[in-house]
Structure formats: structure tokens, C-alpha cells
Amino acid sequence: MLLRRLVLLYAGLLLFGFSSAVMLRGNLGLDPWNVLHQGLAQHLPFSFGTVIIGVGALLMLLWIPLRQRPGLGTISNVLLVGLAADASLAILPQPEELVSQAAMLIAGVALNGIASGMYIGAGLGPGPRDGLMTGLSARTGWSIRRTRTAIEVCVLALGWLLGGAVGFGTLLFALGIGPIIHVALPVFQAMVRAPEAGESAVS
């Protein structure tokens, strides 16, 4: 079971980084955190992926006063998503036609939702952004929904001020990511719970 969880975790994180690069190449708008990452990358001498890693590491420092505990998935998230994003950007083309851009946007959102279901379903620790959300929710008494909304509005506004791409893709992500994860997450959680070959399904 551990091997299956590790495969889900690392495949999910690599796919998550790839999906971020696909949305970036689509050039029709990004999700709130990647709006921030792109905006920062335009003002810093670092690549998009390196900024993702740096922001993730800084967010983990905020976990300390929030008394959040990282897991293997947390550390892996900080390192792998940014590396996968940069590697993907090095090979993905920049489409010029709107139809191709729209296709990349839709594919990016769909893959991001599936990737989220994979690495969350592995159950090996939340990502740095998820941990910040749950930690703030516990400290403030706000609901997860209210806390997530507040964080993402602030992140989106800051990223937009820095020049990050806000557009139709941002709206599509906001509307589509929840339903995709809602469908994908139970599938991967069931895969984790399923007995290994040779094990009895009855305890």
C-alpha cells in the first residue's frame, strides 16, 4: 500500500507541475497562486519553477506559528512541482492560435484537478498552500471555504499587481477545479484503500 501511495504522490506532483506549465503556455489566465508565481518571476532573476519552490518554502515557515506538521508529501510538493513546471516549459510550445491556447487551458485545468486528486489522495501530507489554509482556519475559527477564498483573493490581487496573467483561464479554474477534484479524489483514495495483489479483501 505504501508503494501505491508513493507512486500516486510523485506522479501527482509531476503532473501538477506539468499542468501549471500547460496553463502558462495557454496564455489565457492562470490560477491565483500561479498568477502570483508568474508576477514574481517577472521581477526576480529566477525561473517560474524556481519561484514556485521559493514561495512554497516561505509558506512552510508560516507553518511554524500555526503549528502545522509537514509530511513527506509536503516536502516533495515544495521541490517537485517547481522542477516539473520548469522542465515542462522547456519542451512545451507557445501556441499562437486562440483555439490552441484554449485547448491548452482546458487541458491544464483538467490535469491540475486530476493531479490534485492524486497527491491529496496519497495521504502523505498536505501541500504548503493547503497547510497554510488549514492552519489559518484552525487559528481564526473561519471555515475552510472562507479561509481559502480570503487567501486566494489576496494572492490573486498581489499577483495581478505584479503583472501575473489574470484572464478567462482564472475564471475557468475557479469554476472547474472543485468539481474535477470532487470526482478525481475519491477514485484515487479508493486506489489507496484497495488491497494489494495477494492480500485478502476481507479483514
N, C-alpha and C positions, 0 to 999 in steps of 0.2 A: 504493500500500500504506500509506503514512503517513496519508493521509486516512482510510482504513478504520480504522486503529489509533486515530486521534484520535476518530472517531465512537464506536467501541467504548468507549474510555476515558471520555469525557464522558457518554455515555448510561448506562454502568455506574455511574458515580459518582452521577449524579442519581437513578437507580433505587435505589441503595444507601441514599441519604438518605431517599427515599420509603418504602422498606421498613422502615427504622427507625421512621419516624413511624407506619406502619400497625401495627407490633407494639406501639408505645407506646399507641395508641388501643385496641388489643385488650385491654390491661389484665390480661393473664393471665401476665405474666412476660416478661423481656427477656433478650437475650444478655448475657454477662458485661460487655463494655465499655459497653453501654448501661445496664446496671444502675448502673455507676459514674457515667456521664454524668447519669442521672436523679437519683441520690443527690446529686451535687454541685450540680445545678441547684436542688435543694430548699434548699440552704444558701447559695447565692450569688445576687446580683441579676442573673443572666444567664439567657437562654433556654436550652432544651435544646440547640438547634443551636449556639449560641454556645459552650456548654461543650464540645461535640464539637470545635469548631475550636480552642479553647484547649488542650484535652488533646492534640490532635494536634500542635500547635506545641510544647508542652512535651516530648512524646516525641521530636520531631526534635532537640531539644537533647541528648537522651541518645544520639543517633546519633554525636555528635562523639567521645566517648571510645571508642565502639565502631567507629569508622572506617567507618561506613556512608555511602554517597553517594546523596543523593536524586536522583530524576529528575523529569521533567515530571509524571508520574503522581502522585508523592509530594506535590508542592506543590498540585496540583489536588485531590487527596484531602483534604488538610487544609482547604481552603477550601470546596469544593463540597458535600461530604456534609452538613456542618452547615447550610449555607444551604438545601439541598434539604429537609432534615428540618424546619426551621422553616417554610418555605413550605408544605410538605405538612400540617403540624399546623394551619396557619391555615385550611385548607379541609376537612380530614377531620372527619367527625362523631365523636362519642363514643357508641358503642353502649351500650345498657343491657341488652339481652338476651344471655344466655350464648351462644346459637347465633351471633349476630352477632359477638360477641367472639372466639369460636373460629374463625370464618371469617376474621376479620382476622388472627388469629395465624398460621393456616396459610398464608394468602396472604403475610404478611410474611416468614415463614421461607423460603418458596419463592422469592419475589422477591429476597431477600437473597442466596440461593445463586446465582441466575442473574446478579445484578448483580456478584457477586464473580467469577464466571467471565468476565464481560465485561471488567472493568477489569484483572484479572490477565492475561487472555488478550491484551490490547492490548500488554503487554510494555513499558510506558513508565515503569516504576519502581514499587516496592512502596509500599503504604500505610505510614504512620508506625508502626502497630502491628505490621505484618508485618516491617518493617525492624528493629524492636526485637527481635523474636523471632529472626530470623536472625542478628543481631549478637550477641545473648547466647549463642546456640547455638555460634557460632564461638569466642567467648571462653571459654566454660565447658567446651566439649567435649561438652555434652549433646546428645542427639538433638533434632531439631525437635519431635517429638511431646512429649518430656519437657519441653522449654523452653516450648512453647505451653501445655501443661497447667499448669505451675507459674505462668506469668504470669496465665492466666485464672482460676485458683483464687484467687490473691491479689487480682486486680481484682474478682472476684465478691464475695469476702468484704468488701473495703473498701466496695464499692457497697452491699451489704446493710446494713452497719453505718451507712451514711449515709442509709438509707431507700429505696434503689432497689428496684424490684419484682422479686422472685425468686419464681417460681412454675412452673406446668406449662409455660409457654412457654419458660422457661430450659432445662428438660429436653428439650423438643421440639427446640429449636435445637441443643443439644449432640448429639442423636442424628441430626438430619436434615441439618444444614448440610454435613457432609462428603460424604455420598452425592450431594447435589444439585450441589455444586461438581465432584465427580468426573465427573458426567455432562455438566455445562454447559461446563466449562473446555476439554476437547478440541474441542468444537463451535466455540467462538469462536477458539481457536488455529488451527483449520483454516481459518476465515474469513480470518484474517490472512495465512496462508500461500498462500491461493488466488490465482492470477494475476488481475490486473485485466483488464477487458474490453479486447480488442485485443492483449493480450500472449499470447505462446505459452506453453502449459502445459509445453512441453518445453524445457529449457535447452540 
